[in-house]
């Protein structure tokens, strides 16, 4: 073979070798781009050992023997193996990979890209990917990438899908400038972001609305409290002014009844006695009305002291026992053997027990009334049970309101007894409630209140007051 023919043959082989060597490096660039773009962390899968063999083989291996044809075959085998490995990586990627030439014609699509968009190799990208007849210059970054820039952007397709696209310049096997792009479907992520934004906006709107409602409620509560204070002050002034003339009137009536103004007939005396009883009722109402502002103002704190609760109950029972005998009712008292010591106002707590017992008397025509105290570890529990007519269910929630009176029995009370009892118990840090019918006997009513126990000295037995059970029967 002539010298020039040998050089010509070697030149063709070098061109062939250069073309074959360039293709795996292009694929290597694709793999490297995905490692950068999607953090696949698969650099070890990109054939680095084989590429190292290529570099080492240029200095040793078959070429050292001078057999150029064998060396080329060896490199072709390595390159095919490397190409197959890299193509396998591209085929297994969930992200779509596409190569687009400067003429906007699609030159390569991996299976994920084909699955999402269909096979579009040989078709212009704007036609295949977006269904447009003209290039989408306002969206596509192809011109910038061909000038050497790496671009990252989002693209919304006409069907509503959203893709995150990362592109980089790339040279095809024939050295034609191209764009290598990776497509990742982020439609669901964007939907979640939109839903979260809408949810946050809804939460913000609701919070703003509730804040305005709370502010209005706060203003209304403040207004009601101010109105309540005014009413209490008004009641305090009125009741105080009423007491003096009523006292003078009652004194005059007593003087007339005593014969100081002349002889009084039996009929006149009966009328005078009725008048004094009416005045006594007004005095009771005035006392109750005066108690409300005192309790609301926290004046009970000044009356707090260590008291024996058994004594409180005994005094209340003594004041009500005569009325129970008149109605032929049995009044039972069940108290702890050792009288509990609590910190409270004995006079006010006696008022509570007396109110509850009087209420039971008014609503019971026959049977038994029981007052029971239980000394627990951290509180004192007091119960008043009766076998009377009970309380209508609709009236239970209103039972402790001011001036409320039951509809099922006629009573001469002021309607303030239970509301005052609630205020007194709450001023002691306790709670009061009612049940009807009584759970233990299936009829009547049961009133219960609790009082927290304070740090007081150890209780001691009090002869004559504490007992396992005291039963009082009619005479």
C-alpha positions in Angstrom: 0.0 0.0 0.0 1.3 3.4 -0.9 2.3 5.8 1.9 -0.4 8.3 1.1 -3.1 5.5 1.2 -1.8 4.4 4.6 -2.2 7.9 5.9 -5.6 8.2 4.4 -6.8 5.0 6.0 -5.4 6.0 9.4 -7.2 9.4 9.0 -10.6 7.7 8.4 -10.0 5.4 11.4 -9.2 8.4 13.6 -12.4 10.2 12.5 -14.4 7.0 13.2 -12.8 6.7 16.6 -13.5 10.3 17.4 -17.1 9.9 16.5 -17.5 6.8 18.6 -15.6 8.2 21.5 -17.9 11.3 21.5 -21.2 9.5 21.9 -20.6 8.0 25.4 -19.2 11.3 26.6 -22.5 12.9 25.5 -24.4 10.2 27.4 -22.1 10.7 30.4 -23.1 14.4 30.3 -26.8 13.4 30.4 -26.2 11.3 33.5 -24.2 14.0 35.1 -27.0 16.5 34.4 -29.5 14.3 36.2 -27.3 13.9 39.2 -27.1 17.7 39.4 -30.7 18.4 38.7 -32.5 15.7 40.7 -29.9 14.6 43.3 -30.0 11.0 42.1 -26.7 10.3 43.8 -25.9 7.7 41.2 -22.5 8.9 40.1 -21.1 5.5 40.7 -23.5 4.2 38.0 -22.2 6.4 35.3 -19.3 4.2 34.3 -16.4 6.0 35.9 -14.3 2.8 36.2 -14.8 2.0 32.4 -13.9 5.6 31.4 -10.8 5.2 33.5 -10.0 2.1 31.6 -10.2 4.1 28.4 -7.6 6.6 29.6 -5.4 3.8 30.9 -5.8 1.8 27.7 -4.4 4.7 25.7 -1.0 4.0 27.4 -1.1 0.3 27.9 -3.2 -2.7 26.9 -3.6 -3.9 23.3 -2.2 -0.7 21.8 1.2 -1.4 23.4 1.6 -4.3 21.0 1.1 -2.0 18.0 -2.1 -3.7 16.9 -4.3 -0.7 16.0 -7.2 -2.8 14.8 -7.4 -4.8 17.9 -7.1 -1.7 20.0 -10.1 -0.1 18.1 -12.2 -3.2 18.6 -11.4 -3.2 22.3 -12.4 0.4 22.6 -15.6 -0.2 20.7 -16.5 -3.0 23.1 -15.9 -0.7 26.1 -17.9 2.1 24.5 -20.8 -0.2 23.7 -20.8 -1.5 27.2 -20.6 2.1 28.5 -23.4 3.2 26.2 -25.7 0.4 27.3 -25.1 1.2 31.0 -25.9 4.9 30.5 -28.9 4.2 28.3 -30.2 1.8 31.0 -29.9 4.7 33.5 -31.8 7.0 31.2 -34.5 4.4 30.5 -35.0 3.8 34.2 -35.4 7.5 35.2 -38.8 8.7 36.3 -38.0 12.1 34.8 -38.4 12.7 31.1 -35.3 13.5 29.1 -35.3 15.1 25.7 -32.6 16.4 23.3 -33.8 19.3 21.0 -31.7 20.6 18.2 -31.2 24.2 17.2 -33.8 23.7 14.5 -36.3 22.8 17.4 -36.5 19.2 16.2 -36.6 16.5 18.9 -33.7 14.2 18.5 -34.1 12.0 21.5 -36.7 11.0 24.1 -36.3 8.6 27.0 -39.2 6.2 27.9 -40.5 8.5 30.6 -40.7 11.4 28.2 -42.4 9.2 25.6 -44.9 8.0 28.2 -45.9 11.5 29.1 -45.9 13.1 25.6 -45.8 10.3 23.1 -43.0 9.6 20.6 -42.0 12.8 19.1 -38.5 12.2 17.7 -38.2 14.1 14.4 -41.1 16.5 15.3 -40.6 20.1 16.2 -40.8 20.6 20.0 -43.5 23.3 20.0 -45.7 21.1 17.8 -45.3 17.9 19.8 -45.1 19.2 23.3 -47.5 22.1 23.2 -49.6 21.6 20.1 -48.5 24.9 18.6 -47.7 25.7 15.0 -45.2 28.5 15.9 -42.3 28.4 18.3 -43.2 29.2 21.9 -40.6 31.9 22.3 -42.1 33.3 25.4 -41.8 30.1 27.3 -38.9 28.1 25.8 -35.4 28.8 26.8 -33.8 27.1 23.8 -32.0 30.3 22.4 -30.5 31.0 25.8 -29.3 27.4 26.3 -27.8 27.3 22.8 -25.7 30.3 23.9 -24.3 28.4 26.8 -26.7 29.1 29.7 -28.2 26.5 32.0 -31.8 27.3 32.6 -34.5 26.2 35.1 -38.1 27.1 34.7 -41.7 25.8 35.0 -44.0 25.3 32.1 -47.8 24.9 32.2 -49.1 22.9 29.3 -52.6 23.5 27.7 -54.0 20.4 29.4 -53.1 21.8 32.8 -50.0 19.7 33.6 -47.1 21.6 35.1 -43.5 20.6 34.5 -40.3 21.7 36.1 -37.6 21.9 33.3 -33.9 22.0 33.7 -31.9 22.4 30.5 -28.2 22.6 29.6 -26.3 23.1 26.4 -25.3 19.9 24.7 -23.4 18.8 21.5 -24.8 15.9 19.5 -22.6 13.3 17.8 -22.2 15.4 14.8 -21.2 18.4 17.0 -24.5 20.1 16.4 -25.5 22.4 19.2 -28.5 21.1 21.1 -30.4 21.5 24.3 -30.5 18.7 26.8 -33.6 19.1 29.0 -35.0 17.1 31.9 -38.8 17.3 32.6 -40.3 16.6 36.0 -44.0 16.5 36.5 -44.9 18.8 39.5 -48.6 19.1 38.8 -49.6 17.4 42.0 -47.1 19.4 44.0 -48.5 22.6 42.7 -52.0 21.5 43.4 -51.0 20.8 47.0 -49.3 24.2 47.2 -52.5 25.9 45.9 -54.7 23.9 48.3 -52.4 24.8 51.2 -52.5 28.5 50.2 -56.3 28.4 50.0 -56.5 26.6 53.3 -54.2 29.1 54.9 -56.2 32.0 53.5 -59.4 30.3 54.7 -57.9 29.9 58.2 -56.7 33.5 58.1 -60.2 34.7 57.1 -61.9 32.6 59.8 -59.4 33.8 62.4 -60.0 37.4 61.4 -63.8 36.8 61.5 -63.6 35.1 64.9 -61.3 37.8 66.3 -63.9 40.4 65.3 -66.7 38.4 66.9 -64.6 38.0 70.1 -63.9 41.7 70.1 -67.6 42.5 69.8 -68.5 39.9 72.4 -65.9 41.4 74.7 -67.4 44.9 74.2 -70.9 43.4 74.9 -69.7 41.7 78.0 -68.1 44.9 79.3 -71.3 46.8 78.5 -73.3 44.2 80.4 -71.0 44.3 83.3 -71.3 48.0 83.5 -75.1 47.8 83.3 -75.0 45.2 86.0 -72.9 47.4 88.3 -75.3 50.3 87.7 -78.3 48.1 88.6 -76.6 46.8 91.7 -75.8 50.4 92.8 -79.4 51.4 92.0 -80.7 48.5 94.1 -78.4 49.3 96.9 -79.6 52.9 97.1 -83.3 52.1 96.6 -83.3 49.3 99.2 -81.4 51.4 101.7 -83.9 54.3 101.2 -86.9 51.9 101.6 -85.7 50.4 104.8 -86.1 53.5 106.9 -89.8 54.3 106.1 -90.7 50.6 106.4 -89.1 50.4 109.8 -91.1 53.5 110.9 -94.3 52.0 109.5 -93.7 48.7 111.2 -93.1 50.5 114.5 -96.4 52.4 114.2 -98.3 49.2 113.5 -96.7 47.5 116.5 -97.8 50.5 118.6 -101.3 50.3 117.4 -101.4 46.5 118.0 -100.1 47.1 121.5 -103.1 49.4 122.3 -101.0 52.5 122.6 -103.4 54.3 120.2 -106.6 53.0 121.8 -108.5 49.8 121.9 -108.1 47.4 118.9 -110.8 44.9 117.9 -109.9 41.4 116.9 -110.7 42.2 113.3 -108.5 45.2 113.3 -105.7 43.2 115.0 -105.9 40.6 112.3 -105.5 43.2 109.6 -102.6 44.8 111.5 -100.9 41.4 111.8 -101.2 40.8 108.1 -99.7 44.2 107.4 -96.7 43.4 109.6 -96.2 40.1 107.9 -96.2 41.9 104.5 -93.6 44.4 105.9 -91.5 41.4 107.2 -91.6 40.0 103.6 -90.4 43.4 102.3 -87.6 43.5 104.8 -86.5 40.0 103.6 -86.6 41.2 100.0 -84.6 44.3 101.0 -82.1 42.2 102.8 -81.7 39.9 99.8 -81.3 42.9 97.5 -78.6 44.4 99.7 -76.8 41.1 99.9 -76.3 41.0 96.1 -74.0 44.1 95.8 -72.2 43.0 99.0 -71.4 39.6 97.6 -70.6 40.9 94.2 -68.2 43.4 95.7 -66.3 40.6 97.5 -67.2 41.7 101.0 -67.6 38.0 102.1 -63.8 37.8 102.3 -63.9 40.0 105.4 -66.3 37.4 107.0 -64.1 34.4 106.3 -62.9 32.4 109.4 -62.4 28.9 110.6 -65.9 27.4 111.3 -67.4 24.1 112.3 -69.7 23.1 109.5 -71.8 20.8 111.7 -72.8 23.9 113.7 -73.8 25.7 110.6 -76.2 22.8 109.6 -77.6 22.5 113.1 -78.5 26.1 113.3 -80.2 26.0 109.9 -82.1 22.9 110.9 -83.2 24.5 114.2 -84.6 27.5 112.3 -86.6 25.3 109.9 -87.7 22.5 112.2 -90.9 24.1 113.4 -92.2 24.5 109.8 -91.4 20.9 109.1 -93.5 19.8 112.1 -96.4 22.0 110.9 -96.4 20.1 107.6 -95.9 16.7 109.2 -92.6 16.2 107.3 -89.7 14.2 108.6 -86.4 16.1 108.7 -83.3 13.9 108.6 -79.8 15.2 109.2 -76.7 13.1 108.3 -73.4 14.7 109.4 -69.9 13.4 109.9 -69.0 12.1 113.4 -66.2 14.6 113.5 -67.3 18.1 112.5 -65.3 19.3 109.5 -63.4 22.6 109.9 -63.5 24.9 106.9 -62.6 28.5 106.2 -65.8 30.4 105.4 -68.6 32.7 106.5 -70.7 30.8 109.0 -73.6 33.2 108.7 -73.7 33.1 104.9 -73.3 29.3 104.7 -76.1 29.0 107.2 -78.2 31.2 104.8 -77.4 28.7 102.0 -78.5 25.7 103.9 -81.6 27.4 105.3 -82.6 28.5 101.7 -82.2 25.0 100.4 -84.2 23.5 103.3 -86.9 26.2 103.0 -87.1 25.5 99.2 -87.5 21.7 100.0 -90.3 22.5 102.5 -92.2 24.6 100.0 -92.1 21.9 97.3 -92.8 18.9 99.6 -96.2 18.0 100.9 -95.4 14.7 102.4 -92.5 12.4 103.0 -88.9 13.2 104.1 -86.3 15.9 103.7 -82.7 14.9 104.2 -79.7 17.2 104.6 -76.4 15.3 104.4 -72.7 16.4 104.6 -69.8 14.3 103.4 -66.3 15.1 104.4 -64.0 14.3 101.4 -60.2 14.7 101.2 -60.2 18.0 99.4 -63.8 19.3 99.6 -66.9 19.2 101.7 -70.0 18.0 99.9 -73.5 19.0 101.1 -76.8 17.6 99.8 -80.4 18.4 100.4 -82.9 15.8 99.2 -86.7 15.9 99.2 -89.6 13.7 98.0 -91.6 16.6 96.7 -93.1 17.5 93.3 -89.7 18.1 91.7 -88.6 20.6 89.1 -89.8 20.8 85.5 -86.9 19.9 83.2 -87.2 23.2 81.2 -86.8 25.2 84.4 -83.6 23.5 85.7 -81.2 25.7 83.7 -82.9 28.9 85.0 -83.1 27.7 88.6 -80.3 29.9 90.0 -81.2 33.0 88.1 -82.3 36.2 89.9 -86.1 36.4 90.7 -86.8 33.0 89.3 -89.7 31.1 90.9 -90.9 27.6 90.0 -94.2 27.4 88.1 -95.5 24.1 89.6 -96.0 25.4 93.2 -97.3 28.7 94.5 -94.8 30.3 96.8 -94.5 33.7 98.6 -90.7 33.8 98.2 -88.7 36.6 96.6 -87.1 34.5 93.9 -83.6 35.5 95.1 -82.9 32.6 97.6 -81.3 30.2 95.1 -79.4 33.0 93.2 -78.0 34.3 96.5 -77.1 30.8 97.5 -75.2 30.4 94.2 -73.3 33.6 94.8 -72.4 32.7 98.3 -71.1 29.2 97.3 -69.1 30.6 94.4 -67.7 33.3 96.7 -66.3 30.4 98.8 -64.8 28.8 95.7 -67.4 26.1 95.5 -70.1 24.9 93.0 -73.9 24.3 93.4 -76.3 22.5 91.2 -79.7 20.7 91.2 -81.1 17.4 90.0 -84.7 16.4 89.4 -85.9 13.8 89.9 -83.6 12.9 92.8 -81.4 10.0 91.5 -81.6 8.1 94.8 -85.4 7.9 95.2 -86.6 8.6 91.6 -88.7 11.6 92.6 -88.4 15.0 94.2 -85.3 17.0 93.9 -81.7 17.0 95.0 -79.6 20.1 95.6 -75.8 19.7 96.0 -73.0 22.2 96.7 -69.4 21.7 97.4 -66.9 23.8 99.3 -63.1 23.5 99.0 -61.3 22.7 102.2 -58.6 25.1 103.2 -55.5 24.5 105.3 -57.0 24.5 108.9 -56.3 22.8 112.1 -57.3 19.2 112.6 -61.0 18.8 113.3 -62.1 17.7 116.7 -65.3 16.1 117.9 -67.9 18.4 119.3 -70.3 16.7 121.8 -73.9 17.6 121.3 -73.5 18.6 117.6 -71.6 15.9 115.7 -73.3 12.5 115.5 -73.4 9.6 113.1 -76.9 10.5 112.2 -79.5 12.8 113.8 -83.1 12.0 113.0 -85.7 14.6 113.9 -89.3 13.5 113.8 -92.5 15.4 114.3 -93.6 15.9 117.9 
